[in-house]
């Protein structure tokens, strides 16, 4: 019995209530974010990297509220009794989420207190204005008058409308008593905190204060400056209480406001929805405990936020903003810089991507291998007179590093036929994608916006090139976005191929998108919304048959989320048939592992570390167990979620090239399953426990392994021949 099974069995015995058939997806996501938060206390990480994990946990939680909670709250308010797969009504779910969030917020505050003490010792200090010297206070006075807008306190009472407070906006709540005869005895007011001023203001330093040879860096919080000068806003009044509020708004786009919207183009509907987003209803209120009870109750009532979505924070509000303290002056407190290697296969062909691909398919493992090869592939196509067609999908890309966009515009200016399929409904990137679409169109690129009812999430590129009087097709297929910045911190796969069957299928997908048709069934690739689910179900059924015949039967999968109930039920069926199932699920997971008679042959782990695990890989033993040269191995742009399988354009790519097959299965997947330094085992009660090496087991960190060992691409070696013993399965 493995360690994971022992933990699962122990968890089942200690759980008084029988484990459910499914985990709730929202509560599962909160458990995932709890694992992210735990990394803020990982002593093996440098100090500022621990602060980064704390910040990420805050940013994640904000987005969770902005997207998921509004819909649940609306259903609860309407008295909707439709239950989730785990049996919760909207009201019950909202209460459970509120309790879990409260515990997480409390944990974030305690983590911040510990990290702040360490930051102080390291010479990075968040200091209140009261601690400044006389000279520094003189500087602050000048800074306040020069930079801050004209003070505009706003009375809050039943006779005045509450002013607009933007999403993630701060206001200082103030309660004052009059010192002037004849004036109102008491007033309540709010002071908006400027959003166009950085959250942390560096205090000028003469460089004399140092810690460990580094200058001491001190910062003032913008809200502390507002509070410090609050009395300037209320002449004739004495402030008796003050404290900070922070609001979150529902930010999910509603593209179906009116029936007549269907007559508008998808571009116009997204543009109109973006105008409404800043005015979404308030969904959460954070506040400091120093705020008076009367002002607190007034704000809750006027904002329409229930007590279950209001949280008192004692130390720091807006945890996501702590990333601003990861300062460039203290590289010693961060991970050592890492630059991915340029793929050896392309180097062997003197940088000629077409020659490298023509020799043999190859896969690039980001960020361990540089995303620059994708950009070079496209730039080479843009500058190659033999290339006449370029088709590319764009879901997310960088706001600043626009290499992909520049290459596409250069190709269009060179009179090539260039088409960009831009998904303008990519959440929180809608405005950027609309701007990029306009820029591309202005350069002569044909821009297609996709479907009203589907998102185009597939990561595809196709290049047509004339060679010897015939057009050759070269394709790129990936698991990650064409985003050069996230490609440095997300683990993803880039697959380059000139395989006729795959390239024909990619051309069919682009043809369907071009005609605004949902892609039909393909010959080699599987595609959503009609094919990926069927292909996965088919392979699971095959493993069930192998298990019943007494042959080896195994399934390995790696993904970001597993919440599709039909797939989960099929995996339960496979487990009960004796199929050995190992899953690596980074985030949401509704499958309950390790339950006798339901999922006793299923183990689930989550890997959280320096890089964000983003690639999706699906492996089936094909009657020979795993790993095996005969296994069916795929990578995909799709997670196992209903939206990916039924409401998006996605592709799943079979890996038939021996070297690529071996690299993905016997290097990447084996490393994920062997990792015991940055992994968590998911338990039947919904919790998770950190994996640790036991019984003399060698420690293994998958991220460190890939940073230290070159990819198989272009080496012409097998994993069995070249990998160190600790990677052998």
C-alpha positions in Angstrom: 0.0 0.0 0.0 1.4 3.4 -1.0 1.7 6.4 1.2 -1.2 8.2 -0.5 -3.5 5.2 0.1 -2.4 5.0 3.7 -3.2 8.7 4.2 -6.6 8.2 2.4 -7.5 5.2 4.6 -6.5 7.1 7.7 -8.6 10.1 6.6 -11.6 7.9 5.9 -11.4 6.3 9.4 -11.1 9.7 11.1 -14.0 11.2 9.1 -17.2 10.7 11.1 -19.4 11.5 8.1 -19.2 9.2 5.1 -17.3 11.0 2.3 -19.5 12.4 -0.4 -19.6 11.2 -4.0 -18.3 14.6 -5.2 -16.4 17.4 -3.6 -18.0 20.9 -4.0 -16.1 22.8 -6.6 -16.0 26.1 -4.8 -14.9 24.5 -1.5 -12.3 22.5 -3.4 -11.0 25.6 -5.0 -10.7 27.2 -1.6 -8.7 24.2 -0.4 -6.4 24.6 -3.4 -5.8 28.3 -2.5 -5.1 27.1 1.1 -2.2 25.1 -0.4 -1.0 28.2 -2.2 -1.1 30.1 1.1 0.8 27.3 2.9 3.7 27.9 0.6 4.1 31.3 2.1 5.4 29.4 5.2 7.7 27.1 3.2 11.1 27.6 4.9 12.9 26.4 1.8 11.8 29.5 -0.2 13.6 32.9 0.0 11.7 35.5 2.0 10.3 37.5 -0.8 9.1 34.4 -2.6 7.1 33.5 0.5 5.6 36.9 0.3 4.8 36.3 -3.3 2.8 33.2 -2.4 0.9 35.2 0.2 0.1 37.8 -2.4 -1.0 35.2 -4.9 -3.4 33.7 -2.4 -4.9 37.1 -1.9 -5.2 37.8 -5.7 -6.7 34.4 -6.2 -9.3 34.9 -3.5 -10.3 38.3 -4.9 -10.9 36.9 -8.3 -12.8 34.0 -6.8 -15.2 36.4 -5.2 -15.4 38.7 -8.3 -16.4 35.8 -10.5 -18.1 33.0 -8.5 -19.8 34.5 -5.5 -22.2 36.9 -7.4 -24.1 34.1 -9.1 -24.3 32.0 -5.9 -25.5 35.0 -3.9 -28.2 35.8 -6.5 -29.5 32.3 -6.4 -29.6 32.3 -2.6 -31.4 35.7 -2.6 -34.0 34.4 -5.0 -34.7 31.4 -2.7 -33.4 29.0 -5.3 -33.3 25.4 -3.8 -31.5 23.7 -6.7 -28.7 21.7 -5.1 -25.1 21.3 -6.0 -23.9 17.7 -6.8 -22.7 17.4 -3.2 -26.2 18.4 -1.9 -25.9 22.0 -1.0 -28.5 24.7 -1.6 -27.2 28.1 -2.7 -27.8 29.5 0.7 -26.0 26.6 2.4 -23.1 26.9 -0.1 -22.8 30.6 0.5 -22.6 30.0 4.3 -20.0 27.3 3.9 -17.9 29.5 1.5 -18.2 32.4 3.9 -16.9 30.3 6.8 -14.0 28.9 4.7 -13.1 32.4 3.5 -13.1 33.8 7.0 -10.7 31.1 8.1 -8.5 31.8 5.1 -8.5 35.5 5.7 -7.5 35.0 9.3 -4.7 32.7 8.2 -3.5 35.3 5.7 -3.3 37.9 8.4 -1.3 35.7 10.7 1.1 34.8 7.9 1.5 38.5 7.1 2.4 39.2 10.8 5.2 36.6 10.7 6.5 37.7 7.3 6.4 41.3 8.3 8.6 40.6 11.3 11.1 38.8 9.0 10.9 41.6 6.5 11.7 44.1 9.3 14.8 42.0 10.2 15.9 41.9 6.6 15.6 45.7 6.3 12.3 46.0 4.3 9.9 47.9 6.6 6.3 49.0 6.3 6.2 51.8 8.7 3.4 54.2 10.0 3.9 57.9 9.5 4.0 58.4 13.3 7.5 56.8 13.3 9.0 59.3 10.9 11.7 61.8 12.0 11.1 65.5 12.0 12.9 65.9 8.6 10.9 63.0 7.2 7.6 64.5 8.3 8.6 67.7 6.6 9.1 65.6 3.4 5.8 63.9 3.9 4.0 67.2 4.3 5.3 68.4 1.0 4.5 65.0 -0.7 1.0 65.1 0.6 0.3 68.6 -0.7 2.0 68.0 -4.1 0.7 64.5 -4.9 -2.7 64.1 -3.1 -5.8 65.4 -4.8 -7.9 68.1 -3.1 -9.5 66.6 0.0 -13.1 65.7 -0.6 -14.7 64.1 2.4 -18.2 62.7 1.7 -20.8 62.6 4.4 -22.7 59.3 4.6 -26.2 59.3 5.9 -29.7 58.5 4.7 -30.0 61.8 3.0 -27.0 61.4 0.7 -26.2 58.9 -2.0 -23.2 56.8 -1.4 -20.5 57.7 -3.9 -19.1 55.3 -6.4 -16.4 53.1 -5.0 -14.4 51.2 -7.6 -13.7 47.5 -7.5 -10.8 46.8 -5.0 -11.2 50.4 -3.9 -10.4 51.7 -0.4 -12.2 54.3 1.6 -11.3 55.6 5.1 -14.4 55.6 7.3 -14.5 58.4 9.8 -16.8 59.4 12.7 -16.4 62.9 14.1 -17.8 65.0 17.0 -18.3 68.7 16.6 -16.1 71.2 18.4 -18.0 74.1 17.0 -21.2 75.4 18.6 -24.2 75.1 16.4 -22.7 72.5 14.1 -24.0 68.9 13.9 -23.1 67.0 17.0 -21.7 64.0 15.1 -21.1 63.2 11.5 -20.0 60.1 9.6 -18.0 60.4 6.4 -15.7 58.5 4.1 -12.5 59.6 2.5 -11.7 57.8 -0.9 -8.1 56.6 -1.0 -6.6 57.6 -4.4 -6.1 54.7 -6.8 -3.6 56.4 -9.1 -1.0 56.6 -6.4 1.2 53.5 -5.6 0.0 51.5 -2.5 3.5 51.7 -1.0 5.4 55.0 -0.9 9.2 54.7 -0.4 10.5 57.0 2.4 13.6 58.9 1.1 16.8 57.4 2.6 20.3 58.7 3.0 21.6 55.1 2.7 23.2 55.2 6.1 20.9 52.6 7.6 21.9 49.1 6.4 21.1 45.5 7.2 23.6 42.8 6.1 25.2 45.3 3.7 21.9 46.2 2.1 20.2 49.6 2.6 17.1 49.6 4.8 14.0 50.2 2.6 11.1 51.8 4.3 7.6 52.2 2.9 4.4 54.1 3.9 1.0 52.7 3.0 -1.1 55.2 1.0 -4.1 54.6 3.3 -1.9 55.4 6.4 -1.0 58.7 4.9 -4.7 59.5 4.3 -5.5 58.5 7.9 -2.6 60.5 9.2 -3.9 63.7 7.7 -7.6 62.9 8.2 -8.1 65.8 10.6 -7.2 68.2 7.8 -10.5 67.1 6.1 -12.7 67.9 9.0 -11.9 71.4 10.5 -13.9 72.0 13.6 -14.4 68.3 14.4 -12.7 65.8 16.6 -12.2 62.4 15.0 -13.4 59.7 17.5 -12.9 56.7 15.3 -11.5 55.8 11.9 -10.8 52.7 9.9 -10.4 51.4 6.4 -13.0 49.8 4.1 -12.2 47.8 1.0 -14.8 46.6 -1.5 -15.0 43.9 -4.2 -17.5 44.0 -7.0 -19.1 41.3 -9.1 -17.0 41.4 -12.3 -18.3 38.6 -14.4 -19.4 39.8 -17.8 -23.1 39.4 -18.7 -23.4 39.2 -22.4 -27.2 38.5 -22.3 -28.7 41.5 -20.7 -31.4 42.0 -23.3 -33.1 39.9 -26.0 -32.2 42.4 -28.6 -28.5 42.0 -27.8 -28.5 38.9 -30.0 -28.7 41.3 -33.0 -25.4 42.9 -32.0 -22.0 41.5 -33.0 -20.1 39.6 -30.4 -17.5 42.4 -30.4 -20.1 45.1 -29.7 -21.7 43.0 -27.0 -18.4 42.5 -25.2 -17.7 46.3 -25.5 -21.1 47.1 -24.0 -20.6 44.5 -21.1 -17.1 46.0 -20.3 -18.8 49.4 -19.8 -21.1 47.8 -17.2 -18.4 45.8 -15.4 -17.1 48.7 -13.2 -20.7 49.1 -11.8 -21.2 45.5 -10.8 -22.9 45.0 -7.4 -20.7 45.0 -4.3 -19.9 41.4 -3.4 -17.5 41.7 -0.4 -16.6 44.2 2.2 -13.4 44.1 4.2 -13.0 46.5 7.1 -10.7 47.3 10.0 -11.9 46.7 13.6 -11.5 50.3 14.5 -14.5 51.4 12.5 -17.5 52.3 14.7 -20.4 49.8 14.8 -22.9 52.4 13.5 -20.7 53.3 10.5 -20.0 49.6 9.8 -23.8 48.7 9.8 -24.6 51.7 7.6 -22.0 50.7 5.0 -23.2 47.1 5.0 -26.8 48.3 4.5 -26.0 50.8 1.8 -23.6 48.5 -0.2 -26.0 45.6 0.0 -23.4 43.3 1.5 -24.6 40.7 3.9 -22.8 40.0 7.2 -21.7 36.6 5.8 -19.7 38.5 3.1 -18.2 41.2 5.4 -14.9 40.5 7.1 -12.9 42.3 9.7 -9.1 42.4 9.0 -6.7 43.4 11.7 -3.3 43.7 10.1 -3.4 44.3 6.3 -6.2 44.8 3.8 -5.7 43.9 0.1 -3.2 41.1 0.5 -2.7 40.9 -3.3 -0.9 44.3 -3.1 1.9 42.8 -1.1 3.6 41.8 -4.4 4.6 45.5 -4.7 7.0 44.9 -1.8 9.0 42.4 -3.9 11.6 45.0 -4.7 14.4 44.7 -7.3 16.9 46.0 -4.8 16.7 42.7 -2.9 17.4 40.0 -5.4 19.1 38.1 -2.6 15.7 37.4 -1.1 14.2 36.0 -4.3 14.7 32.8 -6.3 18.0 32.9 -8.4 17.2 34.1 -11.9 16.3 31.3 -14.3 16.4 31.5 -18.1 15.0 28.6 -20.1 17.3 26.9 -22.6 16.7 27.4 -26.3 15.6 24.0 -27.8 18.6 22.0 -28.9 16.8 20.7 -31.9 16.5 24.2 -33.4 20.1 25.0 -32.5 21.2 21.9 -34.5 19.6 23.4 -37.5 21.2 26.9 -37.1 18.0 28.4 -35.9 15.9 27.2 -38.8 12.6 26.1 -37.3 11.2 24.7 -40.5 14.2 22.4 -41.0 14.0 21.2 -37.4 10.3 20.5 -37.7 10.7 18.8 -41.1 13.3 16.4 -39.6 11.0 15.2 -36.8 8.2 16.4 -34.5 9.5 17.8 -31.2 8.0 19.2 -28.0 9.3 22.1 -26.0 8.7 22.1 -22.3 8.2 25.7 -21.0 9.6 27.4 -18.9 12.6 25.0 -18.9 12.9 25.6 -22.6 12.4 29.2 -23.8 9.2 30.5 -25.3 11.5 32.4 -27.7 11.3 29.4 -30.0 7.6 30.0 -30.6 8.3 33.6 -31.4 11.2 32.7 -33.7 9.0 30.2 -35.6 6.5 33.0 -36.3 9.1 35.6 -37.1 10.8 33.3 -39.5 7.5 32.7 -41.2 6.8 36.4 -41.4 10.1 37.0 -43.1 10.2 34.0 -45.4 9.2 34.7 -49.0 8.1 31.1 -49.4 5.5 31.4 -46.7 2.1 32.7 -47.9 -0.4 31.7 -45.2 -0.4 32.2 -41.4 -3.3 31.3 -39.1 -3.1 31.8 -35.4 -5.3 31.7 -32.3 -4.9 34.3 -29.5 -6.6 33.8 -26.1 -4.3 35.7 -23.8 -1.1 37.6 -24.6 1.1 40.1 -22.9 0.1 43.7 -22.4 3.7 44.8 -23.0 5.7 42.1 -24.8 3.8 41.9 -28.1 6.2 39.8 -30.1 3.5 37.5 -31.4 1.4 40.5 -32.5 4.3 42.3 -34.1 5.2 39.1 -36.1 1.6 38.8 -37.4 1.5 42.4 -38.4 4.9 42.2 -40.1 3.6 39.2 -42.1 0.5 41.0 -43.2 2.6 44.0 -44.3 4.7 41.6 -46.3 1.4 40.7 -48.2 1.0 37.3 -46.7 -2.5 36.0 -46.0 -2.7 36.3 -42.2 -5.7 35.5 -40.0 -5.8 35.9 -36.3 -8.6 34.2 -34.3 -8.9 36.3 -31.2 -11.1 35.2 -28.2 -12.3 38.5 -26.9 -14.2 36.9 -24.1 -11.0 35.8 -22.3 -11.8 36.9 -18.7 -10.1 40.2 -17.6 -8.2 40.3 -20.9 -11.2 41.5 -22.9 -10.1 45.1 -23.3 -6.5 44.1 -24.3 -7.8 41.6 -26.9 -10.1 44.2 -28.4 -7.2 46.7 -28.6 -5.0 44.0 -30.2 -7.7 43.2 -32.7 -8.0 46.8 -33.8 -4.2 47.0 -34.1 -4.0 43.8 -36.2 -6.8 44.8 -38.5 -5.2 48.2 -39.1 -2.0 46.3 -40.3 -4.0 44.2 -42.7 -4.5 41.1 -40.6 -7.9 39.4 -41.0 -9.4 39.1 -37.5 -12.1 36.7 -36.5 -13.8 36.9 -33.1 -15.1 33.5 -32.5 -18.6 32.4 -31.4 -21.2 33.9 -29.2 -21.8 30.7 -27.3 -18.3 29.2 -27.3 -14.9 30.4 -26.3 -12.0 29.5 -28.6 -9.5 28.2 -26.1 -7.4 26.0 -28.4 -3.8 27.0 -28.8 -3.0 26.6 -32.5 -0.8 28.0 -35.2 -0.6 27.0 -38.9 1.9 28.1 -41.5 1.7 27.3 -45.2 5.0 27.3 -47.1 5.8 26.6 -50.7 8.5 23.9 -51.1 9.4 22.3 -54.4 6.2 23.5 -56.1 3.9 22.2 -53.3 2.6 23.9 -50.2 3.9 22.3 -47.0 2.0 22.8 -43.7 3.8 23.4 -40.4 1.8 23.6 -37.1 2.3 24.6 -33.5 -0.1 23.2 -30.9 0.2 24.1 -27.2 -1.3 23.8 -23.7 -0.5 27.4 -22.8 -1.4 30.9 -24.0 0.8 32.8 -26.4 2.0 35.0 -23.6 5.8 35.4 -23.3 5.6 36.6 -19.6 3.5 33.8 -18.2 5.6 31.3 -20.3 8.4 32.0 -17.9 6.5 30.8 -14.8 3.8 28.4 -16.2 4.8 24.9 -17.1 3.3 24.2 -20.6 4.0 22.2 -23.7 4.7 23.5 -27.2 4.4 20.9 -30.0 5.9 21.5 -33.4 4.9 19.2 -36.3 4.6 18.8 -40.0 2.7 15.5 -39.7 0.2 15.4 -42.6 -2.7 14.0 -40.5 -2.3 16.4 -37.7 -1.8 19.4 -40.0 -4.9 18.5 -42.0 -6.9 18.4 -38.8 -5.5 21.8 -37.7 -6.5 23.2 -41.1 -10.0 21.8 -40.6 -10.3 23.5 -37.2 -9.2 26.8 -38.7 -11.5 26.4 -41.7 -14.5 25.9 -39.4 -13.5 28.9 -37.3 -13.2 30.9 -40.5 -16.7 30.0 -41.5 -18.0 30.4 -38.0 -18.9 26.7 -37.8 -18.3 24.5 -34.8 -15.5 22.1 -35.8 -16.8 18.7 -36.7 -15.1 15.4 -35.8 -11.4 15.1 -36.8 -9.4 12.2 -37.9 -6.3 12.3 -35.6 -6.9 15.1 -33.1 -9.8 15.1 -30.7 -11.7 18.4 -30.4 -14.3 20.0 -28.3 -17.2 20.6 -28.1 -17.9 17.2 -29.7 -14.8 15.0 -29.5 -12.5 15.2 -26.4 -15.1 13.8 -24.0 -15.9 10.9 -26.3 -12.1 10.1 -26.8 -11.4 10.1 -23.1 -14.5 8.0 -22.3 -13.5 5.6 -25.0 -10.0 5.1 -23.5 -11.3 4.7 -19.9 -13.7 2.1 -21.2 -10.8 0.3 -22.8 -8.8 0.3 -19.6 -11.9 -1.1 -17.8 -12.0 -4.0 -20.3 -8.3 -4.7 -19.8 -8.7 -4.8 -16.0 -11.7 -7.2 -16.3 -9.6 -9.4 -18.5 -6.8 -9.5 -15.9 -4.4 -7.4 -18.0 -2.5 -4.4 -16.8 -4.8 -1.4 -16.7 -3.7 2.1 -15.7 -4.6 5.8 -16.2 -2.4 8.8 -15.5 -3.7 12.3 -15.9 -2.4 15.8 -15.2 -4.7 18.9 -15.4 -5.6 22.1 -13.7 -9.2 21.2 -12.8 -11.3 18.0 -12.6 -15.0 18.8 -12.1 -16.9 17.2 -15.0 -19.2 14.7 -13.3 -19.6 12.3 -16.2 -15.8 11.9 -16.5 -15.6 11.5 -12.7 -18.3 8.8 -12.7 -16.4 6.9 -15.4 -13.2 7.1 -13.4 -15.1 5.7 -10.4 -16.3 2.9 -12.7 -12.7 2.2 -13.8 -11.5 2.2 -10.2 -14.1 -0.3 -9.2 -13.0 -2.5 -12.1 -9.4 -2.5 -10.8 -7.8 0.2 -13.0 -4.9 1.9 -11.2 -5.5 5.6 -11.6 -3.0 8.4 -10.6 -4.1 12.0 -11.1 -2.2 15.3 -10.7 -4.8 18.0 -10.3 -3.4 21.4 -9.4 -6.7 23.2 -8.5 -10.4 22.4 -8.3 -11.1 18.7 -8.0 -14.6 17.2 -7.4 -13.4 13.6 -7.5 -13.2 12.0 -4.0 -10.3 9.6 -3.9 -9.5 6.6 -1.8 -13.0 5.6 -0.8 -13.7 1.9 -0.6 -16.2 0.7 -3.2 -16.0 4.1 -5.0 -12.5 5.2 -5.7 -10.1 3.0 -3.7 -7.8 2.7 -6.7 -7.5 6.4 -7.4 -4.7 8.6 -6.0 -4.7 12.4 -6.4 -1.9 14.8 -5.8 -1.5 18.6 -6.3 1.9 20.1 -7.2 2.5 23.7 -6.0 5.9 25.2 -6.4 8.0 27.9 -8.0 6.3 27.3 -11.4 2.6 27.0 -11.9 1.7 23.6 -13.3 -0.5 24.4 -16.4 0.0 21.6 -18.9 -2.8 19.0 -19.5 -1.6 15.5 -20.2 -3.8 12.3 -20.5 -2.2 8.8 -20.5 -3.9 5.4 -20.9 -1.9 2.1 -20.5 -3.5 0.4 -23.5 -3.4 -3.0 -21.8 0.3 -2.7 -20.8 0.2 -0.6 -17.7 2.1 2.7 -17.3 4.6 3.8 -18.4 4.7 1.9 -21.7 5.9 2.6 -25.2 2.4 1.3 -26.3 0.4 3.7 -24.1 -2.0 6.3 -25.6 -0.6 9.7 -24.6 -2.2 13.1 -25.3 -1.7 16.7 -24.4 -4.5 19.2 -24.6 -5.6 22.8 -24.1 -8.6 21.4 -22.1 -9.1 20.7 -18.5 -11.8 18.1 -17.5 -14.5 20.6 -16.9 -17.9 20.8 -18.5 -17.1 24.2 -20.0 -13.9 22.9 -21.7 -15.6 19.7 -23.0 -18.9 21.2 -24.1 -18.7 25.0 -24.4 -15.2 25.7 -25.8 -13.2 25.0 -29.0 -10.4 22.9 -27.7 -8.0 20.2 -29.1 -6.4 17.1 -27.7 -3.3 15.9 -29.5 -2.1 12.3 -29.7 1.7 11.8 -29.4 2.9 9.2 -31.8 6.5 10.3 -32.3 8.6 7.9 -30.1 10.8 10.6 -28.6 8.0 13.0 -27.9 5.8 10.2 -26.5 8.7 9.1 -24.2 9.5 12.7 -23.1 5.9 13.5 -22.0 5.1 10.1 -20.4 8.4 8.9 -19.0 10.0 12.2 -18.2 7.3 14.8 -17.4 4.5 12.5 -16.0 6.9 10.3 -14.1 8.6 13.4 -12.5 5.2 14.8 -11.5 4.2 11.5 -9.8 7.6 11.0 -8.1 7.8 14.6 -6.8 7.8 14.5 -3.0 9.0 18.1 -2.1 6.3 20.3 -3.5 3.3 17.9 -3.7 0.1 17.5 -1.7 -2.0 14.4 -1.4 -5.8 15.0 -1.7 -7.7 13.2 1.0 -11.2 11.7 1.1 -12.4 14.4 3.5 -11.5 17.2 1.0 -8.4 18.2 2.8 -4.8 17.7 1.7 -1.5 16.9 3.4 2.0 17.7 2.2 3.9 14.8 0.7 7.2 13.9 2.4 9.9 11.4 1.6 9.5 8.3 3.9 11.3 5.0 4.6 14.6 6.1 3.1 12.9 7.4 -0.1 15.1 9.9 -2.0 13.8 13.5 -2.1 12.8 14.5 -5.6 11.7 18.0 -6.8 10.3 18.0 -10.3 10.9 21.6 -10.9 14.5 21.4 -9.9 15.0 18.3 -12.0 13.7 20.0 -15.2 15.8 23.1 -14.4 18.9 21.0 -14.2 18.4 18.4 -17.0 18.0 19.2 -20.7 14.9 18.1 -22.5 14.9 15.1 -24.8 14.1 17.3 -27.8 17.0 17.1 -30.3 19.2 14.9 -28.1 18.4 11.6 -29.8 18.4 9.8 -26.4 15.8 7.9 -24.5 14.8 8.6 -20.9 15.9 5.1 -20.0 19.4 5.8 -21.4 19.9 9.3 -20.2 17.8 10.0 -17.1 19.4 9.7 -13.6 18.2 6.7 -11.5 15.9 8.9 -9.5 13.6 9.4 -12.5 13.2 5.7 -13.2 9.6 4.5 -12.5 
